[in-house]
Amino acid sequence: MIMLAEATAAAAAGLLAGGLFFLAMRHNAEMYLSGGPAWRPAVLHLARLLLLGALLVAAVRVAGGAGLLGAFAGFLAARSLALRAWRPQP
């Protein structure tokens, strides 16, 4: 029962972090395509990946394997929502 609660909490954290990750990814793509200094999108890109790695490591340290699976499931759910929201409209 405790493992299920840990996985659920990690899934919620993964969903929130995934939403922020994909929002930052969209902003990152816009930064790459617009003019401006090249270092800004590169720094944001690196920060996104490092923070995602930190989330997954924290999930393992706090809740073990169930936390990692929950966080990853939340992240994948956020990916699905982001793809659906940003799909081209006919």
N, C-alpha and C positions, 0 to 999 in steps of 0.2 A: 504494500500500500504506500509506503514511504517512497519507493522507487517511482511509482506512478506520479506522485505529487512532484517529485524532483523533475521528472521528464516533462510534466505539464508546465511547470514554472520555467524550465529551460526553453520550451517551445514558445512560450509567450515572449521571453527575452529574445529568442531567435527571430520571431516575427517582427518585433519592434526594430531590432538591429538590421534585419534584412530590408525592412521598409526604408530605413535611413540609408542603407548601403545602396539600394537601387535608385533612390532619389539623388544621392551624391553621384552615382554613375551617370545619370542623365545630365546633371549639371556638368560633370566632367567631360562628357561628349560635346556639350555645347561650348565649353571652354576650348577644347581642341579645335573645333571648327571655326570659332571666332578669332579675330586677331588679338594680339596681345603677347605678353611674355610667355615663352614656352615652358618655363619652369613651374608656373602656377598649376597647370593641369597635371604635370608630372608629380608634383608634391601631393596633390589631392588624390591621385591614383594610388600612390604609395601609401598614403594615410588610410585610405579605404581598405586596402588589403591587410595592412598591419592591424587595424582595429578588428577586422573580421577574424584574423588569426588569434588575437587576444581574447575575443569572445569565445571561440571554440576551446582554447586552452583553459580559460576560466570555467567553462561548463564542465570540462573533464575533471578539473581539480575540485570543484565544489560537489558535483553529483555523479562523477564517474561516467561509465558508458551510457547509462540511461540519460544523463544530462546532455552528453554529446549528441546522441540520437535525437533527443527532443529539440535541441538548438538547431540542428541541421534540418529537421522537419519544419520548424518554424521559418527558417531561412528559405527553404524551398517553397513554402506557402506564400511568403512575401514575393518571391520571384514570379510565381504564378499570377498573383494579384497585379504586380507591376506590368507584366506582359499583357495582361487583359486590359489594364487601364490605358496603356500607351499603344494599343493596336490601332492601325489606321482605320478610320471610319469610312465605310463605302459611301 
